[in-house]
Structures are given as structure tokens and as C-alpha cells.
């Protein structure tokens, strides 16, 4: 009987099940070169302290491992300064891993590096959709695929997903132009609860979200800018969040969530936080 490769299984049906396996990349070559989002513009002059970022990232991986998550490390490459944000380079829908198609030239080499690594570990994947799409714009929940529509994800990609996943309801959510990714303004915490930054969405989009998720935690512009919604769910109503997001964290606790606070203040200077730094392969 043929043995299955140790890393080959992919299974993610939502954003909040028990997280079992993720792909990460250390911030060894992290740097703001030409700013590609509003956060990077803000921090361009101070840039990234790599030693501090490495410490934050290592501490984050300790949290994952202590909570039963198997961490697979994709090596960092000197020519890829944004590679720490592994979530953007692919996304899982059920048992299918789909490669993203990066819009910004500084990030386009990440896809090829990931493909080589997936091949090495015999992890199956599908080609990128037509047009451009990044994993930060894709949130799944059961039979629904939410897709953020701003600069990084095109209408052609949405059409491709609708053809590729006929058993799912693919729901595009138009975003304001200054929004980087959907996961910067929306986090699905369970079947009823979300964190949301309302000004990012159209009236129709916000109505769709609130219809499916009756419990919403709205965040302010300041909380959104400092990556409040980009938390990571570990499952069992446990999330990893930034310590200075006090108001949001207290509201989460009041709803019965266990909040693990971890400093990620150096890494968020590049425009991403805990969710951005993890590419889940398995959520049970």
C-alpha cells in the first residue's frame, strides 16, 4: 500500500476551526523597499528592525506550537522582502490549495518559491486563477468564499473562482481603494461573530456580512490602521491579538473568547499581522 507523504493533506473549511498545520517564513530579509501599501508609506523612513522582527516572529511560532500547531517553515530568500506574509501566496478551500497570483512586482517571485517547496513536500496545489488574486483577500466559511475586491484582486479572478468552485457561493466584497486586503478589515471568529471595519465596505457588502454574522465587533480607523482585525484564530474560541488593541481584546473576552496577546509591532510596519504571517493547510 502506497504511503501518503507526511505533509500532503490539505483541509480548511473555515477561518476558526482548530488550527493544525501552517506554512510560515521568517522575516530574515524583511524590508520596506518601494512602499506598496499605506502602512508601509507611514513607516518608510524608520523601516524594519529585522532583529526585533525576528524575535517577534519566533515568539509567535512558540505560541503556535504550544497550542498544538505543526509549523512548516518555507525558507526566506534575499530578493523577497515581503515573504513573511505567507497567507497572500496561496489559499485553501476545503481540500484544495490554490496558488495566488501576486499583483505587485516585488512579490511576484514568492509564487515560484512556494511552488518549488510544495513540490518538494508533495503537497498538491492548483494553478493560479485568471487575473490577480492574493490570499489576504480570500476568507472561507463552509460553502461561502468571501473575496475582497480592491487593488490586489481582479474581477477575472472572481469569475475564475465561481467556475472552479461551483458548489460554493463566491461572494465578492468591493473595498475602498486604500484597503490592502479583506483580512485587514474583516475577521470571521465563528459562525455568528466577526470583527469588521465598516467604512471599508459598500452598504450592500456590509449588509451581506451582518446578515450572515449577527454579532459584529466594529473597529475604529486607528484600530484598523494598526492591524486590529488581522488576528489569528487557533480554534476553540482562542485568538492571537496585539496587546495594544485593548478595547477590541476586552470586547472579545466579554464574548467568551480567549485572547493571547503578543507583540508584533515591528512586523505590522509592513502592513500585515498574525493572519498574514500564516498559510493554513489544515484546520479541523
N, C-alpha and C positions, 0 to 999 in steps of 0.2 A: 504494500500500500504506500502510495507516494506521500511523503510528509509535507505539510504546509510550511512555507517559510515563516520564521518566527515573528516577523513584523507585518505579514501580508494582509491581515484583516483590517477592513475599514468599516466603521459603523457609527454614524452620528445622525440621530433623528431630531435633535433639538439643541437648544443652547444651554440647557440647565440640567441634563441628566448627569449621572456620576461620571466624572472625567477620569479616563483610564490611561490614555496614551496621547502624547502630543509631540510635535516636532518644534524645536526651538533652535535659534542660532545666537551665540554670544555676541556682544557688541564690540568685538575686538577692533573693528575698523570704522566704528560709528563716527560720522562727521556730517555736519551741515555744509554742503558744497554750494550749489545754487539752490536757494530755498524753493521748495516745491509745495509748501502749504503755509497757511497764515501763522501757525505756531513757529515754524522754522524762521520765518521773516522776523518774528519778535526776538528770537534768540540767536540770530545770525552772528552778531558781534561777540557774544560770550561763548558761543558754540558748545561743544560737548566735552566734558571732562571724562575721558574714557576709563580711567582708573575707577572713578566714582560710579560710572555707569556699570562697569564690570561687577563691582561689589553689589550694587542693587540687583542686577540680573542673577548673580549667584545666590543671593538671599531668596529671591523669588523661586528659583528652581528648588531650593531646600523646602520651601512651603509646599510646592507641588509634590515632591517625593514623600514628605511627611504625611500627605493626605492621599497616598496610595496611587499617585500618577506615575506611570512609566514615562521617562523623559528621553527622547531621542534627539541627539544633537547633530544638526547639519553644520558642517564646518563653515566658518566665516572666510570670505575672500577679500583681499585688499581693495579690489576695484568695485566693491558693492557696499557703500556706506550705509544703506538703509536695510540691510539684510536681516537685522534683528527682528523686523516686523514680519515674521513668517506667515502670519494669518493672511496676508494680502496675496500670496503667491499661489494659493490653491484653496479649495473649499470642498467639504464633504457634504453630500446629500444622500442620506441613507447609507448604502454600502458602496457608493461611487465617489471617487475622489477626482475632482475636475481641476485641471490646471487653469490658472488665471492668465490674463493677457495684460501685462503692465503698460499703462499709458505713458508714464514718464521715462524718458531715455535712461536716466540714472538708475532705474530699477529693472530695466528690461533683461539684463543678464541674469537676474535671480531665477527666472523660469528655467533656463537651461541647466543651471547648477542643481536645482531641485530635481529635475528630470533625471540627471545622472545619478543622484543619490537614491531616488526611488527605484531606479533600475537595479542599482547595486543591492538593495534590500528586497527586491522582488515585490515591491508594493505596487499594485495595479493603479493606473490612472487613465483619465481620458484627455483628449486634446482640448485646447482652449476653445471657448465659444467664439463665434464670429465677433468682430469688433473688439472693443476693450471691456474688460471686467476685472475687478480686484476683489479679493476675498473679504475685505473690510466692508464691502457693500452687500454682502450676502448673509442673511440670517435665516435659519430654518427652524420650523416648529411643526412637527408632524407632517401633514400633507400641504403645508404652505411654505413657499420660498419667498421671503421678503427681499426685494432688490432695490438698493438706493440708486437714484438716478441723478448724478451731478457730473462733475468733470471726469471722473475716473471710470465710469461705466456707461456704455453706449446703448442706444435703443436696439442696435443689431444684436448685442449680447443678450438682451432680454428676450428678443424673438427666438434666438437660438435655444435658450433655456426652456421656453414654452414648448418647442418641438422635442427637445431632448428629454424632458420630464413630463410627459402627457398625463401622468397620474397625479401630478401636483398642481396646486393653484399658485402660479407665479404672479406675485403682486408687486409691481413697480411702485416705488415711493419717490416722487420728484423732491429733490432737496434744493435748498438755497445755494447759490453759486459758491459762497465762501465755505461751505461744509465739505470736509475732506472725504469722509466715508460715512455710511449709515451707522456703523458701530461707534461713531463718535457722538451720536445724538440719540441712539436707541439701544437699550439692553433689555432682552427678554429674560426674566428671572424665574418664571414658572408659567403655568397655563393661564394665569389671570393677571400677572404683575409685570409691569415694565418700568424702566427709568426712561424718561423722554425729555428732549429739549424741544418744546412746542414750536418756537419760531422757525425751526429748520424745515418744517413741513407745510404743504398746502393744506387748506381746510379739509379737502377730501381725503388726503393721506392721513391726517391726524384723526379724522373720523373713523377710518378703517382700523387704525391701531386701537383706539379706545373702544370700538365695538367688539373686537376680539379679546382685548385685555382691559377689563373694567377697573382694575386697580393700577393707577399710574402715579409715579413719583416724578413730578416735573422738576427740572433743574434750571438754574439761572444762567445767564450768559457767562458770568465769571466761572461758575462750576463747570460749564460746558468747555470753556477755553482751556481749563486745567484738567481736562480728560475725565471728569466725573462719571459720565455714562460708560466709559470704556473699562468696566470692571470685568472680572472673570469669575464665572460660576464654576465651582468644583463639584456641584451636585449636593443633594441633601440640604438645600437651602443655606449653603455656605458659599460666600463670595470673597474675593480678594479685592481690596479697595485702597485708595490713597488715604493716609492718615489726616491730611488737611481738609478732606471733604467731610467735615464734621457733621454739618446739618444733614446731608444725604445719608451718611452712615448711621446717624441716630434714627432717621426715619426707617431705614432698612431694619434696624434692630427692633423698632416698635412693631414692625410687621412680622417679626419672628425669624428674621434671617440672622445667621451667624456671620459676622464681618471680621475677616482677618485683615488687619491694616499693615501695609508695607510701603516703605518709602521708595518711590520710583521717580523722584523729582528731576533727576538728570536725564533719564531716558525719555520722559514726556516732552522734553525740549524739542524733540524731533517730530512730534505730532502723533504719538501713539502711546498706549499704556498696556495694561495686563492682557487684555483680549488680543490686541495687535501682535503681541510677542509670543503667541501660541497658535499652532496649527493643529487642532484636534484630529486624531484619527479614529479614536474610539470614545464614545460616551454610552454607558449602559443605562 
